[in-house]
Amino acid sequence: MAPVVEPDAEPEAEQPEGGEYRTMFATHAALFAERLKDRFAKKIYGRTPHRVLRIDEPEGPSTAGGKLARQPISLVPRRGTAPTIVCGWVDVARKEAQLRGHESVAKRYEAHHGAPIDIAEEDYERCIDDLSEALTGGGIKVRVVIPEEAPARQTASPAPEAGAQGFPLWMVGAVGATAFLLGLMIGRMTG
């Protein structure tokens, strides 16, 4: 017998390709990425190579309860090939994002690619400002990272401290242990 279908009933949701449904966090992250993609679709940053903003969707149907929900945010070439510039990340589940300032990105880029970054500071900062506004509008707390001063290099480690009469501590310890063991052996022989 065929099941009865009410005329006003909604059809069942079709299963997505691959046979897996997304979890709540993964769906929320994918929808947020899609909204940002739509908002930034016509915005271009920098001169040749012109770059567009890309936010990656979470991999797979689950983010392990939001633990794997961090999505990278990058500036990628609109056409052609050029290295990707990673601007930061967004974690929709925790409602927080971290963006890197131009100086930080420029240092990383040059260290990794051996050449100066190919986007002007003004263009990059305009992108970060637009992105901060969009993320804040979506209820995401944004933090922009400014590089720290390079920590002062530590001087060579000091020589081990000398024990009695200027001898190294390991030598003083070895002599003390040897004297103790000799004392035990002599005590057993005589007693």
C-alpha positions in Angstrom: 0.0 0.0 0.0 1.4 3.5 -0.9 1.8 6.1 1.8 -0.8 8.8 2.0 0.6 12.3 1.2 -1.3 15.3 2.3 -1.6 18.0 -0.3 -0.2 20.8 2.0 2.7 18.7 3.3 6.2 19.9 2.5 8.3 17.5 0.5 11.2 15.9 2.4 14.5 17.6 2.1 16.8 16.0 -0.5 20.0 14.5 0.7 23.0 16.5 -0.5 25.6 15.1 -2.8 27.9 12.6 -1.0 25.0 11.5 1.2 26.0 13.7 4.2 24.1 16.4 5.9 26.0 19.3 7.5 25.9 19.9 11.3 24.6 23.1 12.7 28.1 24.7 13.1 29.2 23.6 9.6 26.0 24.9 8.1 26.3 28.2 9.9 30.0 28.6 8.8 29.2 27.7 5.2 26.3 30.2 5.1 28.4 32.9 6.6 31.2 32.2 4.0 28.6 32.4 1.3 27.3 35.8 2.6 30.8 37.2 2.7 31.5 35.9 -0.8 28.4 37.6 -2.1 29.2 40.9 -0.3 32.8 41.0 -1.7 32.1 39.5 -5.1 32.6 42.8 -6.9 35.4 44.2 -4.7 38.9 44.1 -6.1 42.0 45.0 -4.1 45.5 46.0 -5.3 47.0 46.5 -8.7 48.2 43.8 -10.9 47.7 41.1 -9.8 44.2 42.2 -8.8 43.0 40.3 -5.8 39.6 39.2 -4.4 38.7 38.1 -1.0 38.1 34.4 -0.3 36.9 32.7 2.8 37.1 28.9 2.8 34.1 26.8 3.9 34.8 24.2 6.5 35.9 20.9 5.2 33.4 18.1 5.5 29.9 18.0 7.0 30.9 18.4 10.6 33.1 20.8 12.6 33.3 18.6 15.7 30.9 20.8 17.6 32.5 24.0 16.4 36.1 22.9 17.4 37.2 22.8 13.7 35.2 25.7 12.5 38.1 28.1 12.0 38.0 29.3 8.4 41.0 31.0 6.6 40.5 34.4 5.0 42.7 35.1 2.0 43.3 37.5 -0.8 43.7 35.5 -4.0 44.5 36.6 -7.6 41.4 37.3 -9.6 43.0 36.0 -12.7 46.3 34.3 -13.4 48.7 33.0 -10.8 50.2 34.7 -7.8 50.8 33.6 -4.2 47.8 33.7 -1.9 48.0 36.3 0.9 46.5 34.9 4.1 44.8 37.8 5.9 43.6 35.9 9.0 40.7 33.6 10.1 37.2 33.6 11.3 35.6 31.2 13.8 31.8 31.5 13.3 31.1 29.1 16.2 33.0 31.2 18.7 32.0 34.5 17.0 35.6 35.7 16.7 38.0 36.6 14.0 41.7 37.5 13.8 43.0 39.6 11.0 46.6 40.5 10.3 47.8 44.0 9.7 49.8 44.9 6.6 53.2 44.8 8.3 52.6 41.4 9.8 51.4 40.0 6.4 54.3 41.7 4.5 56.9 40.1 6.9 55.4 36.6 6.5 55.0 37.0 2.8 58.6 38.0 2.3 59.9 35.3 4.6 57.9 32.7 2.7 58.3 33.8 -0.9 61.6 35.7 -0.8 60.1 38.8 -2.4 58.2 41.8 -1.1 54.4 41.7 -0.9 52.7 42.8 -4.1 49.8 44.8 -2.6 50.1 48.3 -1.4 49.5 49.0 2.3 46.6 51.4 1.5 44.8 48.7 -0.6 45.4 46.0 2.0 44.2 48.2 4.9 41.1 49.1 2.8 40.4 45.3 2.5 40.9 44.8 6.2 38.6 47.8 7.0 35.9 46.4 4.7 36.3 42.9 6.2 36.2 44.2 9.8 33.0 46.1 9.1 31.4 43.0 7.5 32.4 40.7 10.3 31.3 43.1 13.0 28.0 43.4 11.2 27.6 39.7 11.4 28.2 39.6 15.2 31.8 38.5 15.0 34.4 40.0 17.4 37.4 41.1 15.4 41.0 41.4 16.6 43.6 42.9 14.3 47.1 41.6 14.9 50.0 44.0 14.9 53.5 42.3 14.8 55.5 42.4 18.0 59.0 43.7 18.0 61.5 40.8 17.5 62.5 39.6 20.9 66.1 40.3 21.8 68.3 37.4 21.1 69.5 35.7 24.2 73.2 35.8 24.8 75.1 32.5 24.9 74.2 30.4 27.8 76.4 31.1 30.8 79.1 28.5 31.7 78.1 26.1 34.4 78.7 27.5 37.8 81.9 26.5 39.5 81.9 24.6 42.7 84.5 24.7 45.5 88.0 25.8 44.3 86.6 26.6 40.8 85.8 23.0 39.8 82.7 22.4 37.7 79.7 21.2 39.6 79.6 17.8 37.8 83.1 17.1 38.9 82.4 18.0 42.5 79.3 15.7 42.4 81.2 12.8 40.8 84.0 13.1 43.5 81.3 13.2 46.3 79.5 10.2 44.9 82.7 8.2 44.6 83.8 9.1 48.1 80.4 7.9 49.4 80.6 4.6 47.6 84.1 4.0 48.8 83.0 4.7 52.4 80.2 2.2 52.0 82.6 -0.5 50.7 85.2 0.1 53.4 82.4 0.0 56.1 81.2 -3.4 54.9 84.7 -4.9 54.8 85.6 -3.8 58.3 82.3 -4.4 59.9 
